[in-house]
């Protein structure tokens, strides 16, 4: 066998084992309390129970206003609005905003009906019972819109998701106390060598205190694995063989230290070659070249050379990435700094730096980064992030911009939802679902060519006559409608449909547009018909669209 690069070797092992180890672990599942999820895999898809936020809330301390009431406001021409009330955090009342009025709000407080923006306190001069405003806000600014983080039925965790802390927090935010999860992955570890001494024992000349096994046990323990320690095995063929078989019966994965080279007493390779099978024989790395991976009684065996530095190098540059590829708990040792292309634009605060969580995928264009959990109140979408970027205060970072990213987790199998997802059960794909609603899908699709992701999108987002570089796996035709009353002065428009309807508050979720209507903040909403309930009146039919699921592999 030729020496393989670590990435080649990982793919060779995956071709043999696939997700069989994860599936073995998932077959033994039970209801697990959130605090005990570390090191476990989610055994069945978990979907959101409630919308977050449940209603319109303020993202800052300021004054809730109707943007139209401040048309023409400037430093030279300030507009005065009467302060008619105060909406405090924790207050369940929903106030009503009248013409020529504003209402003071706390961060997290419910927005009054009739308001569509919040202006920060520091931008307002209070004079008696009036507030003076010097600019016209963008509708939607300063608002945490209902269901903008997550809507009921949204996929929080796919089957096989790892129980990392941010997923635990997301599940807690949905009110879950218990979820169905696997047992922890069992890993058997032993070291072989006549020279090895157990720490704490009497030192003898020519001996070496064994450290590799302790290093591996500690790393795997941090990741949440159940480690079966089989100790030190002398360089005796029968003892090594017996321990290998015992380990393969006790654990899901076997990791050995030492005995992997070509010396007379290096038995690991010989046993795997004669009684099992060898998948990888040697890596093109230093230190760690004699690393082997094989199969014994259906159990993967990873043999790491006994050199201590080789153990550290192979653990982080081969073993941990391999565990990730097999769908098992894994984390990067150190964050990786790199460059990525921003898939969608990001609006910035003029005064503050933004720490932006990102979900990344790799395509022909390089690393593509999708913003997730953009606002500070968002938690349910945070588990989708594997990286972050620090963006200086300003106005906006355009889509297609190159940004510096810090990756702290391996990217996962991903489905990108560029439109609403209600028609399709995304839980069947065992992928993280990154929702990134856009009006024009073409630039995003071009970025994702060759990315091996699946994309859910609307034909409306493609424009006329644009071909798709991937294979269409599924499609469905739906009707777009405007629902509400005959009086539609205030309209919430789901973003992909803004070309069909001008004006109104543009929102990123169809569920958001519907909730705004149901809670009395708007008179009409432009959404897919299947979001409307029987009690809703269709004011206008705006056309048909095809919803497509495209495989970009």
C-alpha positions in Angstrom: 0.0 0.0 0.0 1.2 3.5 -0.8 1.4 6.2 1.9 -1.8 8.2 2.0 -2.4 11.8 2.9 -4.6 12.1 6.0 -7.5 13.3 4.0 -7.2 10.4 1.5 -6.9 7.9 4.3 -10.0 9.3 6.0 -12.1 8.9 2.8 -10.7 5.4 2.4 -11.9 4.4 5.9 -15.2 6.1 5.3 -15.7 4.1 2.1 -15.4 0.9 4.2 -17.3 1.9 7.4 -19.6 4.8 6.3 -21.7 5.8 9.3 -22.0 2.2 10.6 -20.3 3.0 13.9 -22.7 5.9 14.5 -25.7 3.7 13.5 -24.6 1.0 15.9 -24.5 3.5 18.7 -27.9 5.1 17.7 -29.6 1.7 17.9 -29.1 1.9 21.7 -31.1 5.0 22.6 -33.2 6.3 25.4 -34.7 9.5 26.8 -31.8 11.6 28.1 -31.9 14.7 30.3 -30.4 17.8 28.6 -27.6 18.0 31.1 -26.4 14.5 30.1 -26.2 15.0 26.3 -22.4 15.5 26.1 -20.9 12.8 24.0 -24.2 11.4 22.7 -25.9 11.5 19.4 -29.5 12.8 18.9 -31.5 9.7 18.0 -34.5 11.2 16.2 -35.1 14.6 14.6 -36.0 17.3 17.1 -38.3 20.1 15.8 -39.3 23.4 17.3 -42.4 23.5 19.5 -42.8 27.3 19.8 -41.9 30.3 17.7 -39.0 32.4 19.0 -39.6 35.2 19.5 -43.3 34.6 20.1 -44.2 38.2 19.4 -42.6 41.5 18.2 -39.9 42.6 20.7 -37.4 45.4 20.9 -33.7 44.7 20.4 -32.7 47.9 22.2 -33.7 50.6 24.7 -35.4 53.3 22.7 -38.6 54.6 21.3 -41.1 52.6 19.2 -42.3 54.6 16.2 -44.1 54.3 12.9 -41.4 55.0 10.3 -43.9 56.8 8.1 -44.6 59.4 10.9 -40.9 60.5 10.7 -40.7 61.1 6.9 -38.4 64.0 6.2 -36.9 64.1 9.7 -33.3 65.5 9.7 -30.9 67.4 12.0 -32.1 70.6 10.5 -35.8 69.5 10.6 -36.4 67.3 13.7 -39.8 65.8 14.1 -41.5 65.8 17.5 -43.7 62.9 18.6 -45.7 62.8 21.8 -44.5 60.1 24.3 -47.7 58.3 25.0 -46.5 55.3 27.1 -43.8 53.0 28.2 -43.5 49.2 27.3 -41.3 47.5 30.0 -39.6 44.2 29.8 -41.8 41.5 31.3 -45.0 43.4 30.8 -47.5 41.3 29.0 -49.7 44.2 27.8 -49.6 45.2 24.1 -49.9 49.0 23.8 -51.4 50.8 20.8 -49.5 53.5 19.0 -51.6 56.5 17.9 -50.9 59.0 15.1 -48.2 61.5 16.1 -47.1 59.4 19.0 -44.1 57.3 20.2 -43.7 54.8 23.1 -40.6 54.2 25.1 -39.5 50.5 25.1 -37.0 48.4 27.0 -34.8 45.9 25.3 -36.9 42.7 25.1 -40.2 44.5 25.7 -43.3 43.9 23.5 -43.6 46.4 20.6 -46.8 48.5 20.5 -49.2 47.8 17.7 -48.8 50.5 15.0 -45.0 50.7 15.4 -42.6 49.2 12.9 -39.2 50.5 14.1 -37.3 51.4 17.3 -34.9 54.3 17.5 -32.2 54.1 20.1 -32.4 56.3 23.2 -29.1 57.9 22.4 -30.4 59.2 19.1 -33.4 60.9 20.7 -33.7 64.2 22.5 -36.6 64.2 25.1 -38.2 67.6 25.7 -41.0 67.5 28.3 -43.5 65.0 27.1 -42.2 64.9 23.5 -39.3 63.1 21.8 -37.4 64.8 18.9 -36.2 62.6 16.0 -33.6 63.6 13.4 -33.9 60.8 10.9 -36.4 58.3 9.4 -35.7 54.7 10.4 -35.8 51.7 8.1 -39.0 49.7 8.8 -38.1 46.7 10.9 -35.0 48.3 12.5 -34.7 47.6 16.2 -37.3 44.8 16.0 -37.0 41.2 17.0 -39.7 39.8 14.7 -41.9 36.8 15.7 -40.4 33.5 14.5 -37.4 35.2 13.1 -35.1 32.8 15.1 -37.2 29.7 14.7 -40.8 28.8 13.7 -42.8 25.8 15.0 -41.8 22.7 13.1 -38.4 24.0 12.2 -35.6 21.4 12.5 -33.5 22.1 15.6 -31.4 19.0 15.5 -31.2 16.3 12.8 -30.8 12.6 13.7 -27.2 12.0 14.5 -26.5 15.6 15.7 -23.8 15.8 18.4 -24.9 16.9 21.8 -22.7 20.0 22.0 -23.4 22.8 24.5 -25.0 25.2 22.0 -27.5 22.5 20.9 -28.3 21.9 24.6 -29.1 25.6 25.0 -31.2 25.6 21.8 -33.2 22.6 23.1 -33.7 24.2 26.5 -35.0 27.4 24.8 -37.7 25.3 23.2 -38.8 23.9 26.6 -37.3 20.4 26.1 -36.1 18.7 29.3 -35.5 15.2 27.8 -34.7 14.1 24.2 -34.1 10.7 22.7 -30.4 10.2 22.4 -27.8 7.4 22.0 -25.6 5.9 24.5 -22.0 7.2 24.5 -19.5 5.8 22.0 -17.3 3.2 23.6 -13.6 3.3 22.7 -11.1 0.7 23.9 -7.5 1.8 24.3 -4.4 -0.1 25.1 -0.6 0.3 24.6 1.8 -2.5 23.7 5.5 -2.7 24.4 7.9 -4.6 26.8 9.6 -1.3 27.7 6.5 0.4 29.0 6.0 1.1 32.7 2.7 2.1 34.4 3.0 5.6 36.0 3.4 5.1 39.7 5.3 1.9 39.4 9.0 1.4 40.3 11.3 2.7 37.6 13.8 0.3 36.0 16.7 1.0 33.6 15.6 0.8 30.0 11.9 1.3 30.9 9.6 4.2 29.7 6.7 5.4 31.7 3.7 5.0 29.4 2.0 8.4 28.5 0.3 7.9 25.1 -2.6 5.9 26.6 -3.3 8.6 29.2 -3.2 11.3 26.5 -5.7 9.4 24.3 -8.0 8.7 27.3 -8.0 12.4 28.3 -8.7 13.6 24.8 -11.5 11.1 24.2 -12.9 11.8 27.7 -13.2 15.5 26.9 -15.1 14.6 23.8 -17.6 12.6 25.8 -16.5 9.0 24.9 -16.8 6.1 27.3 -13.2 4.9 27.4 -12.4 1.2 28.1 -8.8 1.1 29.4 -7.1 -2.2 28.7 -3.8 -1.1 30.0 -0.3 -2.1 28.8 0.2 -5.4 26.9 3.6 -6.9 26.6 5.2 -7.7 23.2 3.7 -11.2 23.1 1.8 -12.2 19.9 -0.8 -14.2 21.7 -1.4 -11.5 24.4 -1.7 -8.7 21.8 -4.0 -10.9 19.7 -6.2 -11.8 22.7 -6.4 -8.1 23.7 -7.4 -7.0 20.2 -10.2 -9.5 20.1 -11.4 -8.5 23.6 -11.3 -4.8 22.6 -13.3 -5.4 19.4 -16.0 -7.1 21.5 -16.1 -4.4 24.2 -16.0 -1.3 22.2 -17.3 0.5 19.0 -13.7 1.6 18.1 -10.3 0.3 19.2 -7.3 2.5 19.4 -3.8 1.1 20.1 -0.5 2.7 20.8 2.7 1.1 19.6 3.4 -2.1 17.7 2.4 -0.7 14.3 5.7 -0.6 12.5 7.7 -3.4 10.8 9.8 -4.6 13.8 9.9 -8.2 14.9 7.6 -7.5 17.8 5.2 -5.1 16.0 2.1 -7.4 15.9 -0.8 -5.1 15.3 -0.5 -5.0 11.5 0.2 -8.8 11.2 -2.9 -9.6 13.2 -5.2 -7.3 11.2 -3.7 -8.4 7.9 -4.1 -12.1 8.6 -7.3 -12.2 10.7 -9.2 -9.1 9.7 -8.4 -6.5 7.0 -6.2 -3.5 6.6 -7.7 -0.3 5.1 -4.8 2.1 5.7 -1.1 1.2 6.0 0.9 4.3 6.6 0.3 8.0 6.4 2.4 10.6 4.5 3.1 12.5 7.7 5.9 13.0 10.1 5.8 12.0 12.9 3.2 9.2 12.6 4.0 7.5 9.3 3.4 3.9 10.6 -0.3 4.6 11.5 -2.7 1.8 10.4 -6.4 1.4 10.2 -8.1 -2.0 9.9 -11.1 -4.1 10.7 -11.4 -6.9 13.2 -14.8 -8.6 13.7 -16.6 -5.6 12.2 -14.9 -3.1 14.6 -12.6 -0.4 13.3 -9.0 -0.5 14.8 -6.8 2.5 14.6 -3.1 1.7 15.4 -1.0 4.8 16.3 2.8 4.6 16.5 4.3 4.6 20.0 6.3 7.8 19.6 4.7 10.4 21.9 4.8 13.2 19.4 3.4 10.9 16.8 0.5 10.3 19.1 -0.3 14.0 19.5 0.1 14.6 15.7 -2.0 11.7 14.6 -4.7 12.3 17.2 -5.5 15.8 16.0 -4.6 15.6 12.3 -6.1 12.2 11.6 -8.0 10.5 14.4 -10.3 13.4 15.4 -11.1 14.3 11.8 -11.8 10.6 11.1 -14.2 10.4 14.1 -16.0 13.5 12.7 -16.2 11.9 9.2 -17.8 8.8 10.8 -20.4 11.0 12.4 -19.0 10.7 16.0 -18.3 13.5 18.5 -15.3 15.5 17.4 -13.9 19.0 17.9 -11.0 21.0 16.4 -8.0 21.3 18.8 -7.4 24.9 17.9 -9.6 27.3 15.9 -8.5 27.6 12.2 -8.1 31.1 10.8 -9.1 31.3 7.1 -10.9 33.3 4.4 -14.5 32.7 3.3 -16.9 34.2 0.8 -20.0 35.7 2.5 -23.1 34.2 1.0 -25.6 36.8 2.0 -25.2 40.5 3.0 -24.9 41.5 6.7 -26.2 44.7 8.2 -23.9 46.2 10.8 -24.3 48.4 13.8 -22.6 51.8 13.2 -21.1 51.8 16.7 -20.2 48.3 17.6 -18.2 45.3 16.3 -20.4 42.3 15.4 -19.3 38.8 16.4 -21.1 36.8 13.7 -21.7 33.0 13.9 -21.4 31.3 10.5 -22.2 28.0 8.9 -19.6 27.1 6.3 -19.6 24.8 3.3 -16.9 24.2 0.8 -17.5 24.5 -3.0 -15.5 25.2 -6.2 -15.4 28.9 -5.1 -13.7 28.0 -1.8 -15.2 28.3 1.7 -18.8 29.8 1.6 -20.1 31.3 4.9 -23.8 31.7 5.7 -24.7 33.9 8.7 -26.7 32.3 11.4 -28.1 33.7 14.7 -27.3 37.2 13.5 -29.2 38.9 16.3 -28.3 38.6 20.0 -31.7 37.1 21.0 -31.3 34.2 18.6 -30.3 30.8 20.2 -32.2 28.1 18.4 -30.2 28.6 15.2 -26.8 28.8 16.9 -26.0 25.1 16.8 -25.8 25.3 13.0 -22.6 27.5 13.3 -19.2 26.0 12.9 -17.3 29.3 12.6 -17.4 33.0 13.4 -16.3 36.4 12.0 -15.5 39.6 13.8 -16.9 42.5 11.7 -16.1 46.1 12.5 -19.0 48.6 12.9 -20.3 50.1 9.7 -23.3 49.9 7.4 -23.3 46.6 5.5 -21.0 43.8 4.3 -22.1 42.8 0.8 -22.7 39.3 -0.4 -19.6 38.0 -2.2 -17.2 39.8 0.1 -14.2 37.9 1.4 -14.2 37.8 5.2 -11.7 36.4 7.8 -13.3 33.5 9.6 -12.3 31.5 12.7 -13.5 27.9 12.4 -13.9 26.1 15.7 -15.8 23.0 14.6 -15.8 20.7 11.5 -18.4 21.7 8.9 -21.4 19.3 8.8 -23.5 17.8 6.0 -25.8 20.7 5.1 -29.1 21.6 3.5 -29.5 25.3 2.5 -33.0 26.6 2.7 -33.3 29.8 0.6 -37.1 29.8 0.9 -39.7 28.6 3.4 -39.7 24.9 4.3 -43.2 24.0 5.3 -43.9 21.7 2.4 -41.0 19.4 3.0 -40.0 17.4 6.1 -36.3 18.3 6.4 -35.8 15.9 9.2 -35.4 13.0 6.8 -32.1 14.3 5.4 -30.0 14.0 8.6 -28.4 17.3 7.8 -28.2 20.6 9.5 -30.6 23.0 7.9 -29.3 26.5 7.3 -32.1 29.0 6.6 -30.9 31.9 4.6 -33.8 33.6 2.8 -32.9 35.7 -0.3 -34.8 37.5 -3.0 -32.4 36.4 -5.7 -31.0 32.8 -5.5 -28.8 32.9 -8.5 -25.6 34.4 -6.9 -25.9 31.9 -4.0 -26.3 29.0 -6.3 -23.3 30.0 -8.3 -21.3 30.2 -5.1 -22.4 26.7 -4.1 -21.6 24.8 -7.3 -19.8 21.6 -6.5 -20.5 22.0 -2.8 -22.3 18.7 -2.3 -25.1 20.5 -0.4 -28.8 20.4 -1.1 -30.6 23.7 -1.7 -34.3 24.4 -1.2 -35.5 27.3 -3.3 -38.3 28.9 -5.2 -38.4 29.3 -9.0 -39.4 33.0 -8.3 -35.9 33.4 -6.8 -34.3 32.2 -10.0 -35.8 34.8 -12.4 -36.5 33.8 -15.9 -34.6 31.2 -17.9 -31.9 30.4 -15.4 -30.7 26.8 -15.4 -29.7 24.9 -12.3 -26.2 23.3 -12.1 -27.4 20.5 -9.8 -30.0 17.8 -10.0 -33.6 18.5 -9.0 -34.6 15.9 -6.4 -38.1 17.2 -5.6 -40.5 19.9 -6.7 -43.9 21.2 -5.7 -46.1 23.9 -7.1 -47.8 26.3 -4.6 -50.0 29.4 -4.8 -48.9 32.7 -3.4 -51.6 34.9 -1.9 -52.2 38.1 0.0 -54.4 37.4 3.0 -56.0 39.8 5.4 -58.6 42.6 5.0 -59.5 44.7 2.1 -57.7 47.6 3.8 -54.0 46.8 3.4 -52.1 49.9 4.5 -49.7 47.8 6.6 -48.4 44.7 4.8 -45.8 42.1 5.8 -44.2 40.6 2.7 -42.2 37.4 2.8 -38.9 38.3 1.2 -38.9 36.1 -2.0 -42.2 37.7 -3.0 -41.2 41.4 -2.8 -40.9 41.5 -6.6 -44.6 40.5 -6.8 -45.7 43.1 -4.3 -44.1 46.5 -3.7 -44.3 48.2 -0.3 -44.7 46.8 3.2 -42.5 45.4 5.8 -40.1 42.8 4.3 -39.6 39.8 6.5 -37.4 36.7 6.3 -40.0 34.1 7.3 -43.4 33.3 6.0 -44.3 32.4 9.5 -43.3 35.9 10.6 -45.5 37.5 8.1 -48.5 35.4 9.2 -47.8 36.0 12.9 -47.7 39.8 12.4 -51.1 39.6 10.8 -52.5 37.4 13.5 -51.2 39.7 16.3 -52.7 42.8 14.7 -49.5 44.5 13.6 -50.4 44.4 9.9 -53.6 44.3 7.9 -52.3 41.9 5.2 -49.5 39.4 4.6 -48.0 38.0 1.4 -47.2 34.4 1.9 -47.6 30.9 0.4 -51.2 29.8 0.5 -50.4 26.7 2.6 -49.4 28.9 5.5 -52.9 30.4 5.6 -55.5 28.9 8.0 -59.2 28.4 7.1 -60.1 31.5 9.0 -57.9 33.7 6.8 -59.5 35.6 4.0 -57.6 35.6 0.7 -57.5 39.2 -0.6 -55.6 38.6 -3.7 -53.9 35.7 -5.6 -50.5 36.8 -6.7 -49.4 33.8 -8.8 -47.8 30.3 -8.7 -44.3 29.2 -8.0 -42.4 25.9 -8.0 -40.5 25.0 -4.9 -37.4 22.9 -5.8 -34.9 20.8 -3.9 -31.7 20.7 -5.8 -28.6 18.4 -5.1 -25.4 20.4 -5.8 -23.2 17.3 -5.7 
